[in-house]
Amino acid sequence: MKKKAKARAKPRFEKMKAHELAEATERYGQEMVVDEFKPMTAVARSRWERARRKPGRPKRGKGAKVISVSVERELLSRSDDLARNLGVSRASLIERGLKAVLVVEGKL
């Protein structure tokens, strides 16, 4: 089965006559002049800065610190089950636990 060709809005360059081709490609003959550019507006600057920013995790509080902690396997398995049931991540569950202990100890 043959695929139908999509209709093009403009004729292809190889089918154009010389004067049509010259007219269609006229803008490509111009040099790029830096003087034509203007300084960015405040809105454009903020958009540019947002686009340049590297993707990553959102900051929470004063930022997060990655740590390595050893946990007994059964305790980890039970905490993962609880986190799944609560609909939170393991890290969030551990964070909640640490905050609860700090509150009980009067340190938070």
N, CA, C and O atoms as a GROMACS GRO file, in nm:
protein
  432
    1MET      N    1   0.083  -0.117   0.000
    1MET     CA    2   0.000   0.000   0.000
    1MET      C    3   0.088   0.124   0.000
    1MET      O    4   0.178   0.135   0.084
    2LYS      N    5   0.066   0.215  -0.090
    2LYS     CA    6   0.146   0.337  -0.099
    2LYS      C    7   0.096   0.440   0.001
    2LYS      O    8  -0.024   0.455   0.024
    3LYS      N    9   0.192   0.511   0.060
    3LYS     CA   10   0.156   0.618   0.152
    3LYS      C   11   0.128   0.744   0.072
    3LYS      O   12   0.194   0.771  -0.028
    4LYS      N   13   0.030   0.819   0.115
    4LYS     CA   14  -0.002   0.944   0.048
    4LYS      C   15   0.099   1.050   0.090
    4LYS      O   16   0.135   1.060   0.208
    5ALA      N   17   0.144   1.126  -0.006
    5ALA     CA   18   0.237   1.234   0.024
    5ALA      C   19   0.160   1.350   0.085
    5ALA      O   20   0.049   1.382   0.043
    6LYS      N   21   0.220   1.413   0.186
    6LYS     CA   22   0.155   1.528   0.248
    6LYS      C   23   0.163   1.648   0.155
    6LYS      O   24   0.264   1.669   0.088
    7ALA      N   25   0.058   1.724   0.151
    7ALA     CA   26   0.057   1.844   0.067
    7ALA      C   27   0.146   1.949   0.131
    7ALA      O   28   0.138   1.972   0.252
    8ARG      N   29   0.229   2.011   0.052
    8ARG     CA   30   0.318   2.115   0.103
    8ARG      C   31   0.255   2.251   0.080
    8ARG      O   32   0.188   2.274  -0.020
    9ALA      N   33   0.279   2.340   0.174
    9ALA     CA   34   0.222   2.474   0.163
    9ALA      C   35   0.293   2.554   0.053
    9ALA      O   36   0.230   2.636  -0.014
   10LYS      N   37   0.422   2.530   0.035
   10LYS     CA   38   0.500   2.603  -0.065
   10LYS      C   39   0.563   2.504  -0.160
   10LYS      O   40   0.593   2.391  -0.121
   11PRO      N   41   0.585   2.544  -0.284
   11PRO     CA   42   0.647   2.452  -0.379
   11PRO      C   43   0.790   2.420  -0.339
   11PRO      O   44   0.856   2.500  -0.273
   12ARG      N   45   0.838   2.303  -0.378
   12ARG     CA   46   0.974   2.262  -0.347
   12ARG      C   47   1.072   2.343  -0.430
   12ARG      O   48   1.039   2.388  -0.540
   13PHE      N   49   1.192   2.362  -0.378
   13PHE     CA   50   1.291   2.446  -0.443
   13PHE      C   51   1.327   2.396  -0.582
   13PHE      O   52   1.348   2.477  -0.673
   14GLU      N   53   1.336   2.265  -0.602
   14GLU     CA   54   1.378   2.214  -0.732
   14GLU      C   55   1.273   2.238  -0.841
   14GLU      O   56   1.305   2.234  -0.960
   15LYS      N   57   1.150   2.262  -0.801
   15LYS     CA   58   1.045   2.289  -0.900
   15LYS      C   59   1.025   2.437  -0.927
   15LYS      O   60   0.945   2.474  -1.013
   16MET      N   61   1.097   2.522  -0.854
   16MET     CA   62   1.082   2.666  -0.871
   16MET      C   63   1.160   2.717  -0.991
   16MET      O   64   1.261   2.660  -1.032
   17LYS      N   65   1.109   2.826  -1.047
   17LYS     CA   66   1.181   2.895  -1.153
   17LYS      C   67   1.286   2.982  -1.087
   17LYS      O   68   1.281   3.004  -0.966
   18ALA      N   69   1.381   3.030  -1.163
   18ALA     CA   70   1.496   3.105  -1.109
   18ALA      C   71   1.452   3.226  -1.027
   18ALA      O   72   1.504   3.247  -0.918
   19HIS      N   73   1.358   3.304  -1.078
   19HIS     CA   74   1.317   3.425  -1.005
   19HIS      C   75   1.240   3.388  -0.878
   19HIS      O   76   1.249   3.460  -0.778
   20GLU      N   77   1.163   3.278  -0.878
   20GLU     CA   78   1.093   3.233  -0.758
   20GLU      C   79   1.193   3.183  -0.653
   20GLU      O   80   1.177   3.209  -0.534
   21LEU      N   81   1.293   3.113  -0.699
   21LEU     CA   82   1.396   3.062  -0.609
   21LEU      C   83   1.474   3.176  -0.546
   21LEU      O   84   1.502   3.174  -0.426
   22ALA      N   85   1.508   3.276  -0.625
   22ALA     CA   86   1.581   3.393  -0.572
   22ALA      C   87   1.497   3.466  -0.468
   22ALA      O   88   1.549   3.510  -0.366
   23GLU      N   89   1.368   3.478  -0.495
   23GLU     CA   90   1.278   3.547  -0.402
   23GLU      C   91   1.260   3.466  -0.273
   23GLU      O   92   1.259   3.523  -0.163
   24ALA      N   93   1.247   3.334  -0.286
   24ALA     CA   94   1.225   3.249  -0.169
   24ALA      C   95   1.347   3.239  -0.080
   24ALA      O   96   1.334   3.221   0.041
   25THR      N   97   1.466   3.251  -0.137
   25THR     CA   98   1.589   3.237  -0.058
   25THR      C   99   1.659   3.369  -0.031
   25THR      O  100   1.773   3.370   0.015
   26GLU      N  101   1.594   3.478  -0.059
   26GLU     CA  102   1.654   3.611  -0.042
   26GLU      C  103   1.700   3.636   0.102
   26GLU      O  104   1.807   3.692   0.124
   27ARG      N  105   1.621   3.594   0.199
   27ARG     CA  106   1.656   3.621   0.339
   27ARG      C  107   1.780   3.546   0.385
   27ARG      O  108   1.844   3.587   0.482
   28TYR      N  109   1.815   3.438   0.317
   28TYR     CA  110   1.933   3.361   0.356
   28TYR      C  111   2.063   3.428   0.312
   28TYR      O  112   2.170   3.389   0.359
   29GLY      N  113   2.057   3.525   0.225
   29GLY     CA  114   2.175   3.595   0.178
   29GLY      C  115   2.219   3.707   0.269
   29GLY      O  116   2.328   3.761   0.252
   30GLN      N  117   2.138   3.743   0.367
   30GLN     CA  118   2.171   3.852   0.458
   30GLN      C  119   2.267   3.803   0.567
   30GLN      O  120   2.259   3.689   0.612
   31GLU      N  121   2.356   3.892   0.606
   31GLU     CA  122   2.448   3.857   0.715
   31GLU      C  123   2.380   3.881   0.848
   31GLU      O  124   2.288   3.962   0.860
   32MET      N  125   2.426   3.808   0.947
   32MET     CA  126   2.372   3.827   1.081
   32MET      C  127   2.445   3.943   1.146
   32MET      O  128   2.566   3.939   1.165
   33VAL      N  129   2.370   4.047   1.180
   33VAL     CA  130   2.431   4.167   1.235
   33VAL      C  131   2.395   4.176   1.383
   33VAL      O  132   2.277   4.178   1.420
   34VAL      N  133   2.496   4.182   1.466
   34VAL     CA  134   2.475   4.185   1.610
   34VAL      C  135   2.407   4.315   1.652
   34VAL      O  136   2.334   4.316   1.752
   35ASP      N  137   2.429   4.422   1.580
   35ASP     CA  138   2.370   4.551   1.615
   35ASP      C  139   2.218   4.550   1.611
   35ASP      O  140   2.155   4.636   1.671
   36GLU      N  141   2.159   4.455   1.541
   36GLU     CA  142   2.014   4.449   1.532
   36GLU      C  143   1.951   4.395   1.660
   36GLU      O  144   1.830   4.410   1.681
   37PHE      N  145   2.030   4.332   1.746
   37PHE     CA  146   1.977   4.275   1.869
   37PHE      C  147   1.968   4.383   1.976
   37PHE      O  148   2.049   4.475   1.980
   38LYS      N  149   1.869   4.369   2.063
   38LYS     CA  150   1.848   4.463   2.171
   38LYS      C  151   1.868   4.391   2.304
   38LYS      O  152   1.860   4.268   2.308
   39PRO      N  153   1.894   4.465   2.412
   39PRO     CA  154   1.907   4.398   2.542
   39PRO      C  155   1.776   4.329   2.581
   39PRO      O  156   1.668   4.371   2.541
   40MET      N  157   1.788   4.224   2.659
   40MET     CA  158   1.670   4.150   2.701
   40MET      C  159   1.587   4.231   2.798
   40MET      O  160   1.639   4.307   2.880
   41THR      N  161   1.456   4.213   2.788
   41THR     CA  162   1.367   4.276   2.886
   41THR      C  163   1.375   4.193   3.014
   41THR      O  164   1.434   4.085   3.017
   42ALA      N  165   1.316   4.245   3.120
   42ALA     CA  166   1.318   4.172   3.248
   42ALA      C  167   1.245   4.038   3.236
   42ALA      O  168   1.289   3.938   3.293
   43VAL      N  169   1.135   4.037   3.163
   43VAL     CA  170   1.060   3.913   3.145
   43VAL      C  171   1.143   3.813   3.064
   43VAL      O  172   1.151   3.695   3.100
   44ALA      N  173   1.205   3.860   2.956
   44ALA     CA  174   1.287   3.772   2.873
   44ALA      C  175   1.407   3.720   2.952
   44ALA      O  176   1.444   3.604   2.938
   45ARG      N  177   1.467   3.804   3.035
   45ARG     CA  178   1.581   3.764   3.118
   45ARG      C  179   1.540   3.654   3.216
   45ARG      O  180   1.613   3.556   3.233
   46SER      N  181   1.424   3.670   3.281
   46SER     CA  182   1.382   3.568   3.378
   46SER      C  183   1.350   3.437   3.306
   46SER      O  184   1.381   3.330   3.359
   47ARG      N  185   1.290   3.443   3.188
   47ARG     CA  186   1.264   3.321   3.111
   47ARG      C  187   1.395   3.254   3.071
   47ARG      O  188   1.407   3.132   3.078
   48TRP      N  189   1.492   3.334   3.030
   48TRP     CA  190   1.623   3.281   2.990
   48TRP      C  191   1.691   3.212   3.108
   48TRP      O  192   1.745   3.103   3.093
   49GLU      N  193   1.688   3.276   3.223
   49GLU     CA  194   1.752   3.218   3.342
   49GLU      C  195   1.682   3.088   3.383
   49GLU      O  196   1.749   2.993   3.423
   50ARG      N  197   1.549   3.084   3.372
   50ARG     CA  198   1.475   2.963   3.405
   50ARG      C  199   1.510   2.850   3.309
   50ARG      O  200   1.522   2.734   3.349
   51ALA      N  201   1.525   2.884   3.180
   51ALA     CA  202   1.558   2.782   3.078
   51ALA      C  203   1.701   2.731   3.097
   51ALA      O  204   1.728   2.614   3.072
   52ARG      N  205   1.793   2.817   3.140
   52ARG     CA  206   1.933   2.778   3.159
   52ARG      C  207   1.954   2.693   3.282
   52ARG      O  208   2.048   2.614   3.289
   53ARG      N  209   1.865   2.709   3.380
   53ARG     CA  210   1.880   2.639   3.507
   53ARG      C  211   1.878   2.488   3.484
   53ARG      O  212   1.796   2.436   3.408
   54LYS      N  213   1.968   2.421   3.548
   54LYS     CA  214   1.974   2.276   3.534
   54LYS      C  215   1.855   2.213   3.605
   54LYS      O  216   1.816   2.258   3.713
   55PRO      N  217   1.798   2.109   3.545
   55PRO     CA  218   1.687   2.043   3.613
   55PRO      C  219   1.737   1.969   3.736
   55PRO      O  220   1.852   1.926   3.740
   56GLY      N  221   1.653   1.954   3.831
   56GLY     CA  222   1.692   1.882   3.952
   56GLY      C  223   1.577   1.877   4.049
   56GLY      O  224   1.466   1.920   4.019
   57ARG      N  225   1.605   1.825   4.163
   57ARG     CA  226   1.501   1.815   4.263
   57ARG      C  227   1.473   1.952   4.322
   57ARG      O  228   1.564   2.033   4.336
   58PRO      N  229   1.348   1.979   4.355
   58PRO     CA  230   1.316   2.109   4.416
   58PRO      C  231   1.376   2.119   4.556
   58PRO      O  232   1.387   2.019   4.626
   59LYS      N  233   1.415   2.238   4.594
   59LYS     CA  234   1.471   2.260   4.726
   59LYS      C  235   1.361   2.256   4.830
   59LYS      O  236   1.254   2.313   4.811
   60ARG      N  237   1.389   2.190   4.941
   60ARG     CA  238   1.296   2.187   5.053
   60ARG      C  239   1.370   2.244   5.172
   60ARG      O  240   1.478   2.197   5.207
   61GLY      N  241   1.312   2.342   5.234
   61GLY     CA  242   1.378   2.403   5.349
   61GLY      C  243   1.510   2.465   5.308
   61GLY      O  244   1.514   2.549   5.219
   62LYS      N  245   1.617   2.424   5.375
   62LYS     CA  246   1.750   2.476   5.341
   62LYS      C  247   1.824   2.384   5.246
   62LYS      O  248   1.946   2.394   5.230
   63GLY      N  249   1.750   2.293   5.181
   63GLY     CA  250   1.812   2.198   5.091
   63GLY      C  251   1.822   2.063   5.157
   63GLY      O  252   1.794   2.049   5.276
   64ALA      N  253   1.861   1.964   5.082
   64ALA     CA  254   1.869   1.828   5.136
   64ALA      C  255   2.013   1.777   5.130
   64ALA      O  256   2.093   1.822   5.048
   65LYS      N  257   2.043   1.685   5.217
   65LYS     CA  258   2.174   1.621   5.222
   65LYS      C  259   2.153   1.472   5.204
   65LYS      O  260   2.076   1.411   5.277
   66VAL      N  261   2.222   1.414   5.106
   66VAL     CA  262   2.212   1.270   5.083
   66VAL      C  263   2.302   1.200   5.184
   66VAL      O  264   2.418   1.234   5.201
   67ILE      N  265   2.244   1.099   5.251
   67ILE     CA  266   2.320   1.024   5.351
   67ILE      C  267   2.304   0.875   5.326
   67ILE      O  268   2.210   0.832   5.258
   68SER      N  269   2.395   0.798   5.380
   68SER     CA  270   2.388   0.653   5.372
   68SER      C  271   2.367   0.601   5.513
   68SER      O  272   2.445   0.630   5.604
   69VAL      N  273   2.260   0.522   5.531
   69VAL     CA  274   2.226   0.472   5.664
   69VAL      C  275   2.205   0.322   5.655
   69VAL      O  276   2.139   0.273   5.563
   70SER      N  277   2.260   0.248   5.750
   70SER     CA  278   2.236   0.103   5.757
   70SER      C  279   2.111   0.079   5.840
   70SER      O  280   2.096   0.132   5.950
   71VAL      N  281   2.020  -0.004   5.785
   71VAL     CA  282   1.895  -0.035   5.854
   71VAL      C  283   1.875  -0.186   5.847
   71VAL      O  284   1.901  -0.248   5.743
   72GLU      N  285   1.829  -0.245   5.957
   72GLU     CA  286   1.802  -0.388   5.961
   72GLU      C  287   1.699  -0.422   5.853
   72GLU      O  288   1.603  -0.347   5.834
   73ARG      N  289   1.718  -0.532   5.782
   73ARG     CA  290   1.637  -0.566   5.663
   73ARG      C  291   1.487  -0.573   5.692
   73ARG      O  292   1.407  -0.519   5.616
   74GLU      N  293   1.449  -0.638   5.801
   74GLU     CA  294   1.307  -0.652   5.834
   74GLU      C  295   1.244  -0.516   5.864
   74GLU      O  296   1.132  -0.488   5.822
   75LEU      N  297   1.317  -0.432   5.937
   75LEU     CA  298   1.268  -0.297   5.968
   75LEU      C  299   1.250  -0.217   5.838
   75LEU      O  300   1.152  -0.145   5.823
   76LEU      N  301   1.345  -0.230   5.747
   76LEU     CA  302   1.336  -0.159   5.619
   76LEU      C  303   1.217  -0.209   5.538
   76LEU      O  304   1.144  -0.130   5.478
   77SER      N  305   1.197  -0.339   5.536
   77SER     CA  306   1.085  -0.397   5.462
   77SER      C  307   0.952  -0.349   5.518
   77SER      O  308   0.862  -0.311   5.443
   78ARG      N  309   0.940  -0.349   5.651
   78ARG     CA  310   0.815  -0.303   5.714
   78ARG      C  311   0.793  -0.154   5.692
   78ARG      O  312   0.680  -0.110   5.672
   79SER      N  313   0.902  -0.075   5.696
   79SER     CA  314   0.887   0.069   5.672
   79SER      C  315   0.852   0.098   5.526
   79SER      O  316   0.776   0.190   5.498
   80ASP      N  317   0.906   0.019   5.433
   80ASP     CA  318   0.869   0.036   5.292
   80ASP      C  319   0.721   0.004   5.270
   80ASP      O  320   0.653   0.073   5.194
   81ASP      N  321   0.671  -0.100   5.338
   81ASP     CA  322   0.528  -0.134   5.329
   81ASP      C  323   0.443  -0.019   5.382
   81ASP      O  324   0.342   0.018   5.322
   82LEU      N  325   0.483   0.036   5.496
   82LEU     CA  326   0.409   0.147   5.556
   82LEU      C  327   0.411   0.268   5.463
   82LEU      O  328   0.307   0.332   5.442
   83ALA      N  329   0.528   0.300   5.408
   83ALA     CA  330   0.539   0.414   5.317
   83ALA      C  331   0.448   0.394   5.196
   83ALA      O  332   0.381   0.488   5.152
   84ARG      N  333   0.445   0.274   5.142
   84ARG     CA  334   0.360   0.243   5.026
   84ARG      C  335   0.213   0.262   5.064
   84ARG      O  336   0.137   0.321   4.988
   85ASN      N  337   0.173   0.213   5.182
   85ASN     CA  338   0.034   0.226   5.228
   85ASN      C  339  -0.005   0.371   5.252
   85ASN      O  340  -0.119   0.411   5.227
   86LEU      N  341   0.090   0.450   5.298
   86LEU     CA  342   0.064   0.593   5.323
   86LEU      C  343   0.075   0.676   5.196
   86LEU      O  344   0.031   0.791   5.192
   87GLY      N  345   0.133   0.619   5.092
   87GLY     CA  346   0.149   0.692   4.966
   87GLY      C  347   0.260   0.794   4.970
   87GLY      O  348   0.252   0.899   4.906
   88VAL      N  349   0.365   0.764   5.047
   88VAL     CA  350   0.480   0.854   5.056
   88VAL      C  351   0.606   0.776   5.020
   88VAL      O  352   0.605   0.653   5.012
   89SER      N  353   0.714   0.848   4.999
   89SER     CA  354   0.840   0.783   4.967
   89SER      C  355   0.907   0.734   5.096
   89SER      O  356   0.870   0.775   5.206
   90ARG      N  357   1.006   0.648   5.080
   90ARG     CA  358   1.084   0.599   5.193
   90ARG      C  359   1.150   0.717   5.263
   90ARG      O  360   1.149   0.726   5.386
   91ALA      N  361   1.209   0.807   5.184
   91ALA     CA  362   1.278   0.922   5.242
   91ALA      C  363   1.182   1.010   5.322
   91ALA      O  364   1.218   1.061   5.428
   92SER      N  365   1.061   1.028   5.270
   92SER     CA  366   0.962   1.109   5.340
   92SER      C  367   0.921   1.044   5.472
   92SER      O  368   0.904   1.112   5.573
   93LEU      N  369   0.906   0.912   5.471
   93LEU     CA  370   0.870   0.841   5.593
   93LEU      C  371   0.981   0.854   5.698
   93LEU      O  372   0.954   0.878   5.815
   94ILE      N  373   1.106   0.839   5.655
   94ILE     CA  374   1.219   0.852   5.747
   94ILE      C  375   1.226   0.995   5.801
   94ILE      O  376   1.253   1.016   5.919
   95GLU      N  377   1.202   1.092   5.714
   95GLU     CA  378   1.203   1.233   5.756
   95GLU      C  379   1.095   1.257   5.862
   95GLU      O  380   1.120   1.325   5.962
   96ARG      N  381   0.976   1.203   5.840
   96ARG     CA  382   0.868   1.218   5.938
   96ARG      C  383   0.906   1.154   6.072
   96ARG      O  384   0.879   1.210   6.178
   97GLY      N  385   0.970   1.038   6.065
   97GLY     CA  386   1.013   0.970   6.188
   97GLY      C  387   1.116   1.051   6.264
   97GLY      O  388   1.109   1.064   6.387
   98LEU      N  389   1.213   1.106   6.193
   98LEU     CA  390   1.317   1.187   6.258
   98LEU      C  391   1.256   1.311   6.324
   98LEU      O  392   1.293   1.348   6.435
   99LYS      N  393   1.162   1.374   6.254
   99LYS     CA  394   1.095   1.493   6.311
   99LYS      C  395   1.016   1.456   6.436
   99LYS      O  396   1.015   1.530   6.534
  100ALA      N  397   0.949   1.340   6.432
  100ALA     CA  398   0.871   1.297   6.549
  100ALA      C  399   0.962   1.275   6.670
  100ALA      O  400   0.928   1.315   6.781
  101VAL      N  401   1.077   1.213   6.648
  101VAL     CA  402   1.172   1.190   6.758
  101VAL      C  403   1.224   1.323   6.812
  101VAL      O  404   1.236   1.341   6.933
  102LEU      N  405   1.256   1.415   6.722
  102LEU     CA  406   1.306   1.546   6.765
  102LEU      C  407   1.202   1.624   6.845
  102LEU      O  408   1.236   1.695   6.939
  103VAL      N  409   1.074   1.611   6.807
  103VAL     CA  410   0.967   1.677   6.882
  103VAL      C  411   0.956   1.618   7.022
  103VAL      O  412   0.947   1.692   7.120
  104VAL      N  413   0.958   1.485   7.032
  104VAL     CA  414   0.949   1.418   7.162
  104VAL      C  415   1.066   1.456   7.251
  104VAL      O  416   1.048   1.474   7.372
  105GLU      N  417   1.183   1.469   7.194
  105GLU     CA  418   1.303   1.505   7.270
  105GLU      C  419   1.312   1.654   7.297
  105GLU      O  420   1.401   1.698   7.369
  106GLY      N  421   1.220   1.734   7.240
  106GLY     CA  422   1.219   1.879   7.263
  106GLY      C  423   1.327   1.952   7.184
  106GLY      O  424   1.367   2.061   7.223
  107LYS      N  425   1.374   1.894   7.077
  107LYS     CA  426   1.482   1.954   6.998
  107LYS      C  427   1.430   2.021   6.871
  107LYS      O  428   1.508   2.077   6.794
  108LEU      N  429   1.299   2.016   6.848
  108LEU     CA  430   1.243   2.077   6.726
  108LEU      C  431   1.135   2.174   6.762
  108LEU      O  432   1.076   2.235   6.673
   0.00000   0.00000   0.00000
